Each structure stands twice: as structure tokens, then as C-alpha cells.
Amino acid sequence: MFRKKIGNLRILITGGGGFIGSHLYESLTKNRNKITIIDSFINQKRTSFPKAKLYAVDITSPYVKRIFKQEKPDLIFHLAGPINLRREISDPLFNTGFKIIGGFKKILDYSRDYRVKKIIFASSGGAIYENAKIVPTPETYQAHPFSLYGLANLFLERLLIEYSKMYRLNFSILRLSNVYGPRQWITGVIPSFIISILNFKPPKIIGDGTQTRDFVFIDDVIRALIITAKNQKNGIFNVGSGEETSIRTLINKIIEILNIKIKPKYVPLKHTEEVKRSVLTISKIRKELNWRPKYSLEGGLKKTIDWFKSQK
């Protein structure tokens, strides 16, 4: 399966209706792949995927086994992460995050049973390395996340690694930093800032704005996903810009690009546990897989802002 291009393969994307999944779908359809998507399609219209076979089910559904039997995927991109564990525990959707953990185990069982050649899991670098003492943070750092979301991602990683040891399932784990770009949901920090400023409303900064993040453009992430799928190296790889940007700097860049005079509104922190610094070391993926980001923050923001402006 490992080749220069991903073409003429049977590919399954779990969570393919989301922000990252929809961009991945567009890239993979260029090389005559047979794409199957499993997603509840809460945030995407089904008509957005004309070249894919769609199954509007949750990965926890017993029907998923039938999908594996029928579609026989060669390659899986698992993007259906436990995002609901970011919510308050009183939120009714919170419990679904734990169900997705069980759903992932079933995905691994079916991958073993139906001889899937490789699975790529999109994990969260920001959540895995919460409050790391080494910044920028490498893959070798002994992670001990404090949030349930971070712990869930780490558990899924370990589960995949154990399956690989027992059943020789090829895998790549990509620990993504803060991904942004066109079509991102408005709950993301960059879309929320852009939309506020376009509507001439002061963007809200939680805290003093000195907290830092590693922002990576969606096109660079898609290239990383595809490169790891083509390569036979198993392992964990950070995917980010490798650059540390404060929220205050981010806001100023967006305001400058939009050329709208507006001042942000500072809002007190609700939780004292918020991560102060977060940036990933990307030397491993650069050395082993020859991947590096092509987009600067300014370049990615311009493309993202152009898209949001076109939606008004």
C-alpha cells in the first residue's frame, strides 16, 4: 500500500463530516480513491460529499461492523475524537465522549478482522501536553494531561499502540496543534475573532492575552495526514507550526489584515487551569517524513479571512 501517491484505495474517514475531515475528503478524491465516510453529519450537509459513500451513523453504532464488511477499507483516517469531553460534566452531550472511546476499540477490532493496512489517528497535541514543563514540547515528553479530553486522547493513543503490538496493525498518531482554516466551526478561536471583527464587535480575549498557542493551517495538516498514510513508519508525530503565538498577537494580526479599527475586550478567566504556553516541536516529522508547514500564520490567516468574508 505504501506509495508515492494515495490512489485507487478504499479509504474510510471516521468523523469525515467535520472541519478536518471535509478538507481531507477533498484532497483524497483527486486520486480516484473510493471514499467512505462515517459521521452523524450534525455540522455538514450530505451534499458536500458527492464522491463519497456516506453512512450517517455514530462510530459507536453496531452498524459499523456491517460497513467494514461491505466496504473493506484499506486505510482508515480516524478523526472522530472525544470532543464532547471538553464540555461541562453537567452537559447531556458529555457522556457521548466516553462512548466514543468504546467505539474506537470496535474500530480497531474491525480493522484487525478485515485486514486494514493502516490507521491514522488524529490526536490533540495541545491537550496531550497540557502545562508541559518543556516548551516547545517534543513527542518524547512524558505526557500527563489534567483535562478529561486530554486523558481520553492519551488513552486512545495507548489503545492503538497496544493493538499494533498484538496484531501488527500499522499506524500513525498525529498530535495536532491548534488547526484553523476555511470552514472551521465558529467555536474555534480564530473564526470567532474574525466573525466578531467583521461584524464590528470587539473580539473577546479570555485572560490577559499573553497565553500562547501553536496555530497550524488546515492545508498543512492535510498534507501531514496524507504523508503519514503513504509512509510505512509507525509512530507518534507532532504536527504544528513550531511557532509560539500569543492570543494578543493573533488578534492584532487579524485586525491588521482586515484593516478594521477595533479594540479587543478582555474577559476574566473562568478556570485557573487554562494552559499558559503551548507549542509543539516538529523536528521529528521534518526529519523522518520530510514534512514541514508551508503556510506562515499571516498567509493562513489571509486565506481563512477571505473565506469568511465570502460567506457574508
C-alpha positions in Angstrom: 0.0 0.0 0.0 2.8 2.4 0.7 3.4 4.5 -2.3 4.2 8.0 -3.6 0.5 8.8 -4.0 -2.6 7.6 -2.3 -4.6 6.5 -5.3 -7.2 3.7 -6.1 -7.5 2.8 -2.4 -10.6 2.1 -0.3 -10.4 4.7 2.4 -12.6 5.2 5.4 -12.8 8.5 7.2 -14.5 8.5 10.6 -15.7 12.0 11.5 -15.3 12.9 7.8 -18.1 15.4 8.0 -16.2 17.7 10.3 -13.8 20.6 9.6 -10.6 18.5 9.1 -12.5 15.5 7.6 -14.1 17.6 4.9 -10.8 19.0 3.7 -9.2 15.6 3.8 -12.1 14.2 1.7 -11.5 16.9 -1.0 -7.8 16.1 -1.2 -8.2 12.3 -1.4 -10.9 12.4 -4.1 -8.3 13.9 -6.5 -6.6 10.5 -6.9 -9.5 8.2 -7.7 -9.8 6.8 -4.2 -13.0 5.1 -3.1 -14.0 7.2 0.0 -16.4 6.0 2.7 -17.4 8.5 5.4 -18.9 7.7 8.8 -20.3 10.7 10.6 -23.5 11.9 12.2 -23.3 14.9 9.9 -24.5 17.3 12.5 -22.5 20.2 11.1 -22.2 19.4 7.4 -24.7 18.9 4.6 -24.6 15.5 3.0 -24.5 17.1 -0.5 -21.0 18.4 0.4 -19.6 14.9 -0.3 -20.8 13.9 -3.8 -17.9 11.4 -4.4 -18.1 9.6 -1.1 -20.3 6.8 0.2 -21.9 8.2 3.3 -23.1 6.5 6.4 -24.8 8.9 8.8 -24.2 6.8 11.9 -22.2 7.2 15.1 -19.0 5.2 15.4 -20.5 3.5 18.5 -23.3 2.0 16.3 -23.3 -1.8 15.8 -24.0 -1.0 12.1 -20.3 0.0 11.8 -19.3 -3.7 11.6 -21.5 -4.1 8.5 -19.9 -1.0 6.9 -16.4 -2.7 7.4 -17.7 -5.9 5.9 -19.2 -4.2 2.9 -16.6 -1.5 2.1 -13.4 -3.4 3.2 -11.3 -0.3 3.7 -7.5 -0.5 3.1 -6.8 2.7 5.0 -8.6 4.5 7.9 -8.3 8.1 9.0 -9.8 8.2 12.4 -10.9 11.8 13.1 -13.9 11.1 15.3 -12.3 12.1 18.6 -13.9 12.5 22.1 -14.7 16.2 21.6 -17.6 16.2 23.9 -15.3 15.7 26.9 -14.4 19.4 26.5 -17.9 20.2 27.8 -19.1 20.7 31.4 -19.9 17.3 33.1 -23.5 18.6 33.5 -23.9 18.8 29.7 -26.1 15.9 28.3 -23.6 15.6 25.5 -20.7 15.0 27.9 -21.4 11.3 28.2 -21.1 10.7 24.5 -17.4 11.4 24.8 -16.9 8.2 26.8 -19.0 6.2 24.3 -16.6 7.2 21.5 -13.8 5.6 23.4 -15.6 2.3 23.2 -16.4 3.0 19.6 -12.7 3.4 18.8 -12.0 -0.1 20.3 -14.6 -1.5 17.9 -12.9 0.3 15.0 -9.7 -1.4 16.0 -11.4 -4.8 16.3 -12.9 -4.4 12.8 -9.6 -3.2 11.4 -7.9 -6.4 12.7 -10.7 -8.6 11.4 -11.0 -7.1 8.0 -7.2 -6.7 7.5 -7.0 -2.9 7.3 -3.5 -2.0 6.1 -3.0 1.2 8.2 -4.9 3.5 10.6 -4.1 7.2 11.1 -5.4 8.7 14.3 -5.7 12.5 14.7 -4.9 13.2 18.4 -4.6 16.5 20.2 -1.1 17.8 20.9 -2.4 20.8 22.8 -4.4 18.6 25.1 -1.9 15.8 25.5 0.9 18.2 26.5 -1.2 20.4 28.9 1.0 22.6 31.1 4.2 20.8 29.9 7.4 21.7 31.6 9.3 21.5 28.3 8.2 24.1 25.8 8.3 23.6 22.8 7.2 20.1 23.5 8.6 17.0 21.8 6.9 13.6 21.3 9.3 12.1 23.9 7.8 14.2 26.7 6.1 12.2 29.4 2.6 13.4 29.0 0.2 13.7 31.9 -2.8 15.8 30.8 -5.1 17.2 33.5 -8.3 17.5 31.4 -10.6 14.6 30.6 -10.3 15.5 26.9 -6.5 15.2 27.1 -6.7 12.0 29.1 -9.2 10.5 26.6 -6.9 11.2 23.7 -3.9 9.7 25.5 -5.9 6.6 26.3 -6.9 6.2 22.6 -3.3 6.5 21.6 -2.2 3.8 24.0 -5.1 1.6 22.9 -3.9 1.9 19.2 -0.3 1.2 20.2 -1.3 -1.9 22.1 -3.3 -3.2 19.1 -0.3 -2.6 16.9 1.9 -4.7 19.1 -0.6 -7.6 19.4 -2.0 -7.7 15.8 0.7 -5.9 13.7 -1.7 -3.1 12.7 0.3 -0.3 11.0 -0.5 3.1 12.5 0.4 6.7 12.7 -0.6 9.1 15.5 -0.6 12.7 14.7 -0.7 15.1 17.7 -2.2 18.2 16.1 -1.7 21.7 17.5 -4.4 24.4 17.0 -5.7 23.8 13.5 -7.5 26.6 11.7 -8.7 27.5 8.2 -11.8 27.9 5.9 -15.0 26.2 7.1 -13.8 25.9 10.7 -16.7 26.0 13.1 -17.3 29.3 14.7 -16.5 27.9 18.2 -12.8 28.0 17.2 -10.8 30.9 18.5 -9.7 32.2 15.1 -13.2 32.0 13.4 -14.8 33.7 16.5 -12.3 36.5 16.3 -12.8 37.0 12.6 -16.6 37.0 12.7 -16.6 39.4 15.6 -14.3 41.9 13.9 -16.2 41.6 10.5 -19.4 42.5 12.4 -17.6 45.4 14.1 -17.9 43.8 17.5 -14.9 43.8 19.9 -13.4 40.3 19.9 -13.3 38.7 23.4 -9.9 37.7 24.8 -10.2 35.3 27.8 -7.5 36.4 30.3 -4.7 38.9 29.6 -3.9 37.6 26.1 -0.4 36.6 26.9 -1.2 32.9 26.8 0.4 31.2 23.7 -0.7 28.6 21.2 0.7 26.9 18.1 -1.6 27.6 15.1 -1.3 25.4 12.0 -3.2 25.9 8.8 -5.6 23.2 7.6 -3.8 22.6 4.2 -0.6 21.8 6.1 -2.4 19.3 8.3 -4.0 17.6 5.4 -0.5 17.1 3.8 0.7 15.6 7.1 -2.2 13.2 7.2 -1.5 12.0 3.7 2.2 11.8 4.0 1.9 9.6 7.1 -0.5 7.4 5.3 1.9 6.9 2.4 4.8 6.1 4.7 5.4 2.7 6.4 6.9 4.3 9.6 4.8 3.6 12.7 4.8 6.1 15.5 3.7 9.4 17.0 4.3 12.7 15.2 3.7 16.3 16.3 2.0 18.4 13.7 2.1 22.2 14.2 3.8 25.3 13.0 6.5 25.0 15.6 5.9 28.7 16.4 4.6 30.1 19.6 2.0 32.9 19.2 0.2 34.8 21.9 -3.5 35.4 21.6 -2.9 39.1 21.8 -0.5 38.9 18.8 -3.1 36.7 16.9 -5.8 39.3 17.4 -3.5 42.1 16.2 -2.7 40.2 13.0 -6.3 39.6 12.2 -7.2 43.3 12.9 -4.3 44.4 10.7 -5.3 42.1 7.8 -8.9 43.1 8.0 -7.9 46.8 8.3 -10.7 47.5 10.8 -10.0 49.7 13.7 -11.3 47.9 16.8 -10.1 47.0 20.3 -10.5 43.6 21.9 -12.5 43.1 25.1 -10.7 41.3 27.9 -12.7 38.8 29.9 -11.6 37.3 33.2 -10.6 33.6 33.2 -13.3 31.2 34.4 -10.9 28.4 35.2 -7.4 28.7 36.7 -6.3 25.6 34.9 -6.0 27.2 31.4 -2.8 26.3 29.7 -0.4 29.3 29.7 2.0 28.1 26.9 1.6 25.6 24.2 3.8 24.9 21.1 5.0 21.7 19.6 8.4 20.6 18.4 8.1 19.4 14.8 11.7 18.2 14.2 10.7 14.5 14.2 8.2 14.7 11.4 10.5 17.1 9.4 13.4 14.6 9.7 11.6 11.3 9.3 8.8 12.2 6.9 10.1 15.4 5.2 7.0 17.4 6.2 7.1 21.0 7.2 4.4 23.7 7.2 4.2 25.7 4.0 1.9 28.4 5.4 3.0 31.2 7.7 0.4 32.4 10.2 -0.2 35.5 8.2 -0.6 33.5 5.0 -3.0 31.1 6.5 -5.0 33.9 8.2 -5.4 35.7 4.9 -6.9 32.6 3.2 -9.1 32.0 6.2 -10.3 35.6 6.4 -11.0 35.6 2.6 -13.3 32.6 3.0 -15.2 34.0 6.0 -15.6 37.3 4.1 -17.1 35.4 1.1 -19.7 33.9 3.4 -21.2 37.3 4.4 
